[in-house]
Amino acid sequence: MYTYSMKIYFEMLLKYAISFFVVMLLLGGCTGGGAYSLRSDKGKKQNLKILLAKNMESVEFSINGPFKIDSTAVFSVGPKSFRAKIKNNSIVIEDKVYGSRVNIASDNHRFHLSKSEFRGDLLLYVESGKLNAVENFTMEEYLYGVVGREMSGSSPIEALKAQAVAARTFGYYEKSIRKTNEYDIDNLIQSQAYIGTESENQYSIEAVDLTCGEVMKYKGDVIFAAFAANCGGYTENNKEVFGYSLPYLQAVPCTFCRKYEHASWQEEIETTYIVSSLKKKGLDVTIISGIDIIDTSKAGRVKTISIATDKGRINMSINEFRLAVGSEKFKSARFSVRTKGNTLLFKGRGWGHGVGMCQDGADGMAKLGNNYRRILTRYYCGIEIGQK
């Protein structure tokens, strides 16, 4: 008999079933979410072109298996190398002449260039009589390699997810300001670390897929999502490093990175080396007796130094000095310096410019139980996280 209590029971059962269905909708991600996923896989289809080689006389590449050149099938058994050359402003591959640009698409969606493996298609084009090589694939595929290169796979997944969103945001920002249509990101100049599939791992792929298409925005615009290895306890205002103010890139304290390897550093440099470095920059000095710090940012990073020489004092910005002496000797601009005989002893904190997310700090926050959204809003002020 269908009693009133049974009616109540089935109504409650239906209510819980609906609640479970809604929860499953909210939890659905790019992978495994199926038809119920609220997160679109649009990000996996966003085309991206990365410049891999420029101004080359010729380009050597290899393909494993069948591939096509401009829709013309070329059958290759096993890995085979090819050399693309230029003749009369056209690209020549195995004595066959093509146009000034060719698209090489392999069946396995892979190719090798300069001994590294890359995803997607290889686009070659002639510019000013030289050959350029571009990787043509998607933003998410690009991020598989970037996240694996920028952060260790041993980091907690929430830290890797924060890195994925920051890297994706940076990539879209860089793409938005690129002036040429030939490529979106120049991998030959300072950008995010990317070397192809070599740095991919299951954790970097998972972090990218779990945040598929997500970016940071400020007042509706994709932000300049700078990040650095270790801030040494305090991130930096964007204006102090890159010369212009951004409301979402302010200096904030960070207590999460202080126990990491790159939280502190020191470098002892002979004064004769600094003298020779300054001479290469056109400064007529013979002896250096010391360096004084005369200006720092509110976050404690050096802005200007005064160098005591036999020709008087020379004031120089820290960026000029680092470029003259070698930025590899100075992991950050947050340091002290003292004279030690014929050398100068620099003791510093952090690694990198310090603007935006501290990667070691993100790792530390994740280990304390913070999720990727909390990590990102800690380092980027007033931002929103959403789909591109």
C-alpha positions as CSV (number, residue, x, y, z in Angstrom):
1,M,0.0,0.0,0.0
2,Y,1.3,3.4,-0.9
3,T,1.2,5.2,2.4
4,Y,1.8,8.9,3.2
5,S,5.2,8.1,4.9
6,M,6.3,6.3,1.7
7,K,5.3,9.4,-0.3
8,I,7.5,11.6,2.0
9,Y,10.3,9.1,1.6
10,F,10.3,9.1,-2.2
11,E,10.0,12.9,-2.2
12,M,13.1,13.1,0.0
13,L,14.9,10.5,-2.2
14,L,14.1,12.6,-5.3
15,K,15.3,15.7,-3.6
16,Y,18.7,14.1,-2.7
17,A,19.0,12.7,-6.2
18,I,18.5,16.2,-7.7
19,S,21.0,17.7,-5.2
20,F,23.6,15.0,-6.1
21,F,23.0,15.8,-9.8
22,V,23.6,19.5,-9.2
23,V,26.8,18.8,-7.2
24,M,28.1,16.6,-10.0
25,L,27.5,19.4,-12.5
26,L,29.4,21.9,-10.3
27,L,32.4,19.5,-9.8
28,G,32.7,18.5,-13.5
29,G,36.1,19.5,-15.1
30,C,37.7,19.4,-18.5
31,T,38.6,15.7,-18.2
32,G,36.1,13.2,-17.0
33,G,33.2,15.7,-16.6
34,G,31.3,14.2,-19.5
35,A,28.1,15.8,-20.7
36,Y,27.4,17.2,-17.2
37,S,30.5,19.4,-17.1
38,L,29.9,23.1,-16.6
39,R,33.5,23.9,-17.6
40,S,33.7,24.2,-21.4
41,D,36.5,22.5,-23.3
42,K,36.8,25.7,-25.4
43,G,40.3,26.3,-24.0
44,K,41.5,23.0,-25.7
45,K,40.6,24.5,-29.0
46,Q,42.2,27.9,-28.7
47,N,44.8,28.0,-31.4
48,L,48.3,29.2,-30.5
49,K,51.5,29.8,-32.6
50,I,54.9,29.8,-31.0
51,L,58.0,31.0,-32.7
52,L,60.7,28.3,-32.3
53,A,63.4,29.4,-34.8
54,K,64.1,32.6,-36.7
55,N,66.4,33.9,-39.4
56,M,67.7,30.5,-40.4
57,E,69.4,29.5,-43.6
58,S,67.8,26.1,-43.3
59,V,65.8,24.1,-40.8
60,E,66.2,20.4,-40.1
61,F,63.1,18.6,-38.7
62,S,62.0,15.0,-38.3
63,I,58.7,13.2,-38.4
64,N,57.8,9.7,-37.1
65,G,55.2,8.2,-39.5
66,P,53.0,9.6,-42.2
67,F,52.5,13.4,-42.5
68,K,51.3,16.0,-45.0
69,I,52.8,19.1,-46.4
70,D,50.1,21.6,-47.4
71,S,47.5,18.7,-47.6
72,T,49.8,16.6,-49.9
73,A,50.4,13.2,-48.3
74,V,54.0,12.2,-47.7
75,F,54.7,8.7,-46.3
76,S,57.5,8.2,-44.0
77,V,58.5,4.9,-42.3
78,G,59.9,5.4,-38.9
79,P,61.6,8.6,-37.7
80,K,63.0,10.5,-40.7
81,S,64.9,13.7,-40.9
82,F,64.3,16.4,-43.5
83,R,66.0,19.7,-44.3
84,A,64.0,22.7,-45.5
85,K,66.0,25.3,-47.5
86,I,65.2,28.5,-49.4
87,K,65.5,28.9,-53.2
88,N,64.2,31.9,-55.0
89,N,62.2,32.9,-51.9
90,S,60.5,29.5,-51.9
91,I,60.9,26.6,-49.5
92,V,62.5,23.4,-50.8
93,I,62.1,20.1,-49.1
94,E,63.7,17.0,-50.6
95,D,64.2,18.8,-53.9
96,K,60.5,19.7,-54.1
97,V,59.7,23.4,-54.3
98,Y,56.8,24.8,-52.3
99,G,55.6,28.3,-51.7
100,S,57.0,30.9,-49.3
101,R,55.2,29.1,-46.4
102,V,54.3,25.5,-45.8
103,N,52.3,23.7,-43.1
104,I,53.6,20.2,-42.0
105,A,51.1,18.1,-40.2
106,S,51.9,14.6,-38.9
107,D,49.4,11.9,-38.2
108,N,50.7,11.6,-34.6
109,H,50.5,15.3,-34.0
110,R,54.2,15.5,-33.2
111,F,57.4,16.7,-34.8
112,H,61.1,17.1,-33.8
113,L,63.1,20.3,-34.2
114,S,66.6,21.0,-32.8
115,K,66.4,17.6,-31.0
116,S,63.3,18.5,-29.1
117,E,59.8,17.1,-29.6
118,F,56.9,19.5,-30.1
119,R,53.1,19.0,-30.5
120,G,50.9,20.1,-33.3
121,D,51.9,21.3,-36.8
122,L,55.2,22.7,-37.9
123,L,54.7,25.9,-39.9
124,L,57.7,27.2,-42.0
125,Y,57.7,30.6,-43.7
126,V,60.2,32.8,-45.5
127,E,60.8,36.3,-44.2
128,S,63.4,38.7,-45.5
129,G,65.2,35.8,-47.2
130,K,65.5,33.7,-44.1
131,L,63.5,30.8,-42.7
132,N,61.4,30.9,-39.6
133,A,59.8,27.9,-37.8
134,V,56.5,28.1,-35.8
135,E,54.7,25.5,-33.7
136,N,51.0,25.6,-34.4
137,F,48.9,23.9,-31.7
138,T,46.7,24.9,-28.8
139,M,47.1,27.0,-25.7
140,E,46.4,24.1,-23.4
141,E,49.0,21.9,-25.1
142,Y,51.5,24.7,-24.7
143,L,50.7,24.9,-21.0
144,Y,51.4,21.2,-20.5
145,G,55.1,22.0,-21.2
146,V,55.2,25.4,-19.5
147,V,53.8,24.2,-16.1
148,G,56.1,21.2,-16.1
149,R,59.1,23.5,-16.8
150,E,58.1,26.3,-14.4
151,M,57.2,24.2,-11.4
152,S,58.2,20.8,-10.1
153,G,55.8,17.9,-10.5
154,S,56.4,17.2,-6.8
155,S,54.5,20.4,-5.8
156,P,50.9,20.0,-4.5
157,I,48.3,19.9,-7.2
158,E,46.8,23.2,-6.0
159,A,50.1,25.0,-6.5
160,L,50.4,23.5,-10.0
161,K,46.8,24.6,-10.7
162,A,47.7,28.1,-9.6
163,Q,50.8,28.0,-11.9
164,A,48.6,26.7,-14.8
165,V,46.1,29.7,-14.4
166,A,49.0,32.2,-14.1
167,A,50.8,30.7,-17.1
168,R,47.6,30.6,-19.2
169,T,46.8,34.2,-18.3
170,F,50.4,35.3,-19.2
171,G,50.1,33.5,-22.5
172,Y,46.9,35.2,-23.5
173,Y,48.2,38.5,-22.4
174,E,51.3,38.1,-24.5
175,K,49.2,37.0,-27.4
176,S,47.0,40.1,-27.1
177,I,49.9,42.5,-27.4
178,R,51.8,40.7,-30.3
179,K,52.0,42.9,-33.3
180,T,52.6,40.2,-36.0
181,N,50.1,37.7,-37.3
182,E,52.8,35.1,-38.0
183,Y,53.0,34.0,-34.3
184,D,51.5,34.7,-30.9
185,I,54.5,34.1,-28.6
186,D,58.2,34.5,-29.3
187,N,59.9,31.6,-27.5
188,L,63.3,33.0,-28.4
189,I,63.1,36.0,-26.1
190,Q,62.3,36.2,-22.4
191,S,59.0,34.6,-21.9
192,Q,57.6,31.6,-20.0
193,A,59.9,28.6,-19.8
194,Y,59.0,26.2,-22.7
195,I,61.1,23.5,-24.3
196,G,58.4,21.3,-25.9
197,T,57.0,18.0,-24.6
198,E,60.2,17.1,-22.7
199,S,59.1,18.9,-19.5
200,E,55.5,17.6,-19.6
201,N,54.4,15.2,-16.9
202,Q,51.2,13.7,-15.6
203,Y,50.9,16.4,-12.9
204,S,51.4,19.4,-15.2
205,I,48.8,17.9,-17.6
206,E,46.4,17.3,-14.8
207,A,46.8,20.8,-13.4
208,V,46.2,22.3,-16.9
209,D,43.1,20.1,-17.5
210,L,41.6,20.8,-14.1
211,T,41.7,24.6,-14.8
212,C,40.9,24.4,-18.5
213,G,40.4,27.8,-20.0
214,E,40.6,29.7,-16.7
215,V,42.4,33.1,-16.6
216,M,42.7,36.0,-14.3
217,K,41.1,39.3,-15.2
218,Y,41.0,42.8,-13.7
219,K,37.9,44.8,-14.6
220,G,37.2,42.4,-17.5
221,D,40.7,42.4,-19.0
222,V,43.2,39.6,-19.0
223,I,46.1,40.7,-16.7
224,F,49.8,40.7,-17.0
225,A,50.3,37.7,-14.8
226,A,54.0,38.0,-13.8
227,F,55.5,35.4,-11.5
228,A,58.9,34.7,-10.1
229,A,60.7,31.7,-8.4
230,N,61.0,33.2,-4.8
231,C,60.2,36.6,-3.5
232,G,62.5,36.4,-0.5
233,G,59.6,37.3,1.9
234,Y,58.0,40.2,0.0
235,T,56.8,40.5,-3.6
236,E,57.4,43.7,-5.6
237,N,55.3,46.5,-7.0
238,N,55.2,46.2,-10.8
239,K,56.3,49.9,-11.2
240,E,59.6,49.3,-9.4
241,V,60.6,46.6,-11.9
242,F,58.8,47.2,-15.2
243,G,58.4,50.9,-14.9
244,Y,54.6,51.3,-14.9
245,S,51.9,50.8,-12.2
246,L,49.3,48.1,-12.3
247,P,46.7,48.0,-9.5
248,Y,46.7,44.2,-9.3
249,L,50.5,43.9,-9.1
250,Q,51.3,45.4,-5.7
251,A,54.0,44.5,-3.2
252,V,52.6,42.1,-0.6
253,P,54.3,40.2,2.3
254,C,54.9,36.5,1.8
255,T,55.8,34.2,4.7
256,F,55.5,31.0,2.8
257,C,58.7,30.9,0.8
258,R,61.3,31.6,3.5
259,K,62.4,27.9,4.1
260,Y,63.0,27.2,0.4
261,E,66.4,26.8,-1.3
262,H,66.3,30.1,-3.2
263,A,65.1,32.1,-0.2
264,S,68.7,33.4,0.3
265,W,71.9,33.6,-1.7
266,Q,75.3,35.1,-1.7
267,E,77.9,35.9,-4.3
268,E,81.5,37.0,-3.9
269,I,82.9,39.0,-6.9
270,E,86.4,40.3,-7.5
271,T,86.5,44.0,-8.0
272,T,88.7,43.5,-11.1
273,Y,85.9,41.6,-12.7
274,I,83.5,44.5,-12.0
275,V,86.0,47.0,-13.4
276,S,86.4,45.0,-16.6
277,S,82.6,44.7,-16.9
278,L,82.1,48.4,-16.5
279,K,84.8,49.2,-19.0
280,K,82.9,47.1,-21.6
281,K,80.0,49.5,-21.0
282,G,82.2,52.5,-21.8
283,L,83.0,53.6,-18.2
284,D,86.6,54.7,-17.7
285,V,87.5,53.2,-14.3
286,T,90.5,51.4,-13.0
287,I,89.9,50.7,-9.4
288,I,86.7,50.0,-7.3
289,S,86.9,50.5,-3.6
290,G,83.3,49.8,-2.6
291,I,79.6,50.0,-3.4
292,D,76.9,51.7,-1.4
293,I,73.1,51.2,-1.7
294,I,71.5,54.6,-2.0
295,D,67.9,53.8,-2.8
296,T,65.6,50.9,-2.2
297,S,61.9,50.1,-2.9
298,K,59.4,49.8,-0.1
299,A,59.7,46.0,-0.4
300,G,63.4,46.3,0.2
301,R,64.8,45.8,-3.3
302,V,67.8,47.8,-4.4
303,K,67.0,50.5,-7.0
304,T,70.2,52.6,-7.2
305,I,73.8,52.0,-6.1
306,S,76.8,54.3,-5.8
307,I,80.1,52.8,-6.9
308,A,83.3,54.3,-5.4
309,T,86.0,54.3,-8.1
310,D,89.4,56.0,-8.8
311,K,87.5,58.5,-11.1
312,G,85.0,59.4,-8.5
313,R,81.6,58.0,-7.6
314,I,79.3,56.5,-10.3
315,N,75.6,56.3,-9.6
316,M,73.8,53.5,-11.4
317,S,70.4,51.8,-11.4
318,I,70.6,48.2,-10.2
319,N,69.2,47.0,-13.6
320,E,72.1,48.7,-15.4
321,F,74.6,47.2,-13.0
322,R,73.2,43.7,-13.3
323,L,73.3,43.9,-17.1
324,A,76.9,45.1,-17.0
325,V,78.2,42.6,-14.5
326,G,75.9,39.7,-15.4
327,S,72.4,39.1,-14.1
328,E,73.3,35.4,-13.4
329,K,75.4,36.6,-10.5
330,F,72.5,38.4,-8.9
331,K,69.4,36.2,-8.3
332,S,67.5,39.2,-7.1
333,A,67.7,42.9,-6.4
334,R,67.1,42.3,-2.7
335,F,70.6,42.3,-1.3
336,S,73.3,43.9,0.9
337,V,76.9,44.4,-0.1
338,R,80.2,44.9,1.7
339,T,83.9,45.1,0.8
340,K,85.9,42.0,1.6
341,G,89.6,42.6,0.6
342,N,89.7,42.6,-3.2
343,T,86.2,41.3,-3.5
344,L,82.7,42.5,-2.9
345,L,80.4,40.2,-1.0
346,F,76.7,40.3,-1.9
347,K,74.1,38.6,0.3
348,G,70.6,38.5,-1.0
349,R,67.1,37.1,-0.6
350,G,64.8,35.5,-3.2
351,W,65.3,34.6,-6.9
352,G,63.8,36.6,-9.8
353,H,62.2,40.0,-10.2
354,G,59.7,39.3,-7.4
355,V,56.6,40.7,-9.2
356,G,53.3,38.7,-8.9
357,M,53.0,35.1,-7.7
358,C,55.9,33.7,-5.7
359,Q,56.2,30.1,-7.0
360,D,57.8,28.8,-3.8
361,G,55.2,30.7,-1.9
362,A,52.4,29.1,-3.9
363,D,54.0,25.7,-3.1
364,G,54.1,26.6,0.6
365,M,50.5,27.9,0.6
366,A,49.3,24.7,-1.0
367,K,51.1,22.6,1.6
368,L,49.2,24.5,4.2
369,G,45.9,23.6,2.6
370,N,45.1,26.6,0.5
371,N,43.5,26.0,-2.9
372,Y,44.7,27.5,-6.2
373,R,42.1,30.4,-6.1
374,R,43.2,31.5,-2.7
375,I,46.8,31.3,-3.8
376,L,46.2,33.5,-6.8
377,T,44.2,36.1,-5.0
378,R,47.0,36.3,-2.4
379,Y,49.5,37.5,-5.0
380,Y,47.3,39.3,-7.5
381,C,45.2,42.1,-5.9
382,G,41.5,42.5,-6.8
383,I,41.4,40.0,-9.7
384,E,38.7,37.7,-10.8
385,I,39.1,34.1,-12.0
386,G,37.0,32.9,-14.9
387,Q,36.9,31.5,-18.4
388,K,38.7,33.2,-21.2
